[in-house]
Each structure stands twice: as structure tokens, then as C-alpha cells.
């Protein structure tokens, strides 16, 4: 094979596209879903309750409430926290829109605070600077699986009496100071999308130790309906809607898949760690900034995001297009929220806001990372990256 990158006329390293993420489904998962189909319930039923209990036990919390996605989990958490018009909720701009929409959906204002360049998570000092008399909530996001500065953020929340919703959609299966990610107060959010650390097809979850919050979450998830109001014993058909709830009910079919995936969580993490080790060794002599693992953390990385600096020989745009030409499906996580028209028009953000976020965004690229990758897939990614570097140097 020629040393010339495919973007410049060479033969692509791969014949088929390798995506940046993907699910791993074995016969065990297929059997579990098939068995659920034979059960009495295919919508929300006892298998959902079993899945919720397994996750609660794993995280070491009292309650887990399954929902239809990470987005709807964030929505329920924002409603449960009683965010509303006039409230300010601090979060990171380097995330997916759903994180900020936990505020926006309720009529509250998402207030962005810049990130820490090393972890790519929200910077506690920027959080302090953003707090006003209207600040009532904080939504840190564990970028890529790397825990945010949990200790400092909790200290800030305690000092200012803030409700904390941890966006842990990237971080399921990781730990910090021997606690599972998600065990910290007040609520944490997981996503079970196919590219995440485990999958239920689509799905999400809120976990909490607070009984009141859990009751509110469950009510809002299912129409905010009282299924056993006064008079129900004599008139068993009598049920009443108590507020504006939603139909965010996950199904037993999805829960069956999730239960089977939980059995493989350890092997999923091991394989992700193995791939990261191979990347770290292969790229050690290249001018790429790779993810940093902070002290006291054992992340289950959802993303392996590198940064392309000038010394590499090309910018991020050229890197992405060159990888795509090799059939390596890299991705960028994320276009920062202050660059989106909605957040600019609705809240007045400008492109020049958040210097560190902008600098990281200009350089960042997610390389493929998922358990179904075999050694040849990893070697293809390494070869494509090195091929491009050597072309320019």
C-alpha cells in the first residue's frame, strides 16, 4: 500500500467504514429480549423494575428511574429540581444540547461556564464567577467519561445551596474515589444510546438517593398521574392526572437488553481500556494531546478524544476529512453550545465567548472507541493517523 494518504490520492486503509462508536450485541442479549417478548409485559413492567434495581445496586444509590433517553432523563431531572423562569442553571458549553435543555425545557436560563483545558469538563473557578443571586442549579458533565472536579463542584454547590444534576451520560461504569460515578448528590443522568457504554437501544436513567426526588421523577415519567387516588378501592377504574407529566416509559424489551448488557459491563470496560492503551503507546511520539486520567478516577471512557495541534502538520478540518477518506469514522464532540443559533438568539451568547472551550473545540477529534473493535480495527486507526502525520512531516 502506498504511504500517500487516501485524501491525497492513495488507497484507503479500509474498504468499509469504521464508525467512532457502536453497540455490542451477543446471543445473550438476543435471548433476553426474546424471553421478554414471551412475557406478560412488553411495555413498562417487572423487567424495567429489575433493571432499575440492578443499576441502583451497581451505583450504590437508593433509586434508579428508567426513561426513554438521556435527554428525557435530563428533562425529568430539571422538572424534579423545580427549575423555572427566573432561575439560572450553570453548565458547560462543551456538551450536547440536551444538557442545557434541562434548564431550557423548564423556562430557566442555562448559564455557560468555561471548561478546564485538561479534563474538558466545567471549570469550578468559572462556575464561581458565573454564580448570581438567581443561580439555583449546577449541571456538570463528565466529558468523554472523565469525571469533572466532583469534590470542588460539590463544595461550591454546598456553599451556594445549589441543586446538582450530574450529566453522566458518557461516564456509566466509571468511578471516582472508590465511588461509582452517579453516586454523588442530588441526581445523575445516564444514557443508554447504542454508542454509549451500555445500550438499551434508546434509553436513559436518573439515579438518586433522595426519596422525594425519586417519587417526583416516577410521577412525571408517567403522566404525573395518581393511579390509586381516594375512591380507587370502590371505583378501580378511577385514576387522576395531577399535573403536566409525560410518557417517558421505557419498555421491558429495552430493560431486558439492558440487564444482559450489565452482565458484560466489566468486559466492555476492559476492552475500552485495552484499546486506549494501544492508542497511547502508538501515539506516544506524535504531537497529539490525548485524554488525561485525573487522580482518584477510574473512568470508563466513552470517547477517546485527541487534540490536533499545529505541530501535527494540519488542522482539525483536514485531519477529519483525511480520516474519512481512509474510511475511519472520526467525529467531533461537540460544536459548543454558544455557537448554536438557538442559544445565541435565545440567551445572547456570542461566538467569541468561552476562550478555553473555543480553543479545545478547534482542535478536538474523537477516534473510534467501542468494544466490538478488534486489533485490526485499532491498527487501521493507528496507521491512518501515522500515515497523515508522516505525509506532513
C-alpha positions, 0 to 999 in steps of 0.5 A: 500500500502506498504511504500517500494518504487516501485524501491525497490520492492513495488507497484507503486503509479500509474498504468499509467504514469504521464508525467512532462508536457502536453497540455490542450485541451477543446471543445473550442479549438476543435471548433476553429480549426474546424471553421478554417478548414471551412475557406478560409485559412488553411495555413498562413492567417487572423487567424495567423494575429489575433493571432499575434495581440492578443499576441502583445496586451497581451505583450504590444509590437508593433509586434508579428511574428508567426513561426513554433517553438521556435527554428525557432523563435530563428533562425529568431531572430539571422538572424534579429540581423545580427549575423555572423562569427566573432561575439560572442553571450553570453548565458547560458549553462543551456538551450536547444540547440536551444538557442545557435543555434541562434548564431550557425545557423548564423556562430557566436560563442555562448559564455557560461556564468555561471548561478546564483545558485538561479534563474538558469538563466545567471549570469550578473557578468559572462556575464561581464567577458565573454564580448570581443571586438567581443561580439555583442549579449546577449541571456538570458533565463528565466529558468523554467519561472523565469525571469533572472536579466532583469534590470542588463542584460539590463544595461550591454547590454546598456553599451556594445551596445549589441543586446538582444534576450530574450529566453522566451520560458518557461516564456509566461504569466509571468511578471516582474515589472508590465511588461509582460515578452517579453516586454523588448528590442530588441526581445523575443522568445516564444514557443508554444510546447504542454508542454509549457504554451500555445500550438499551437501544434508546434509553436513559436513567436518573439515579438518586438517593433522595426519596422525594426526588425519586417519587417526583421523577416516577410521577412525571415519567408517567403522566404525573398521574395518581393511579390509586387516588381516594375512591380507587378501592370502590371505583378501580377504574378511577385514576387522576392526572395531577399535573403536566407529566409525560410518557417517558416509559421505557419498555421491558424489551429495552430493560431486558437488553439492558440487564444482559448488557450489565452482565458484560459491563466489566468486559466492555470496560476492559476492552475500552481500556485495552484499546486506549492503551494501544492508542497511547503507546502508538501515539506516544511520539506524535504531537497529539494531546490525548485524554488525561486520567485525573487522580482518584478516577477510574473512568470508563471512557466513552470517547477517546478524544485527541487534540490536533495541534499545529505541530501535527502538520494540519488542522482539525478540518483536514485531519477529519476529512483525511480520516474519512477518506481512509474510511475511519469514522472520526467525529467531533464532540461537540460544536459548543453550545454558544455557537448554536443559533438557538442559544445565541438568539435565545440567551445572547451568547456570542461566538467569541465567548468561552476562550478555553472551550473555543480553543479545545473545540478547534482542535478536538477529534474523537477516534473510534472507541467501542468494544466490538473493535478488534486489533485490526480495527485499532491498527487501521486507526493507528496507521491512518493517523501515522500515515497523515502525520508522516505525509506532513512531516 
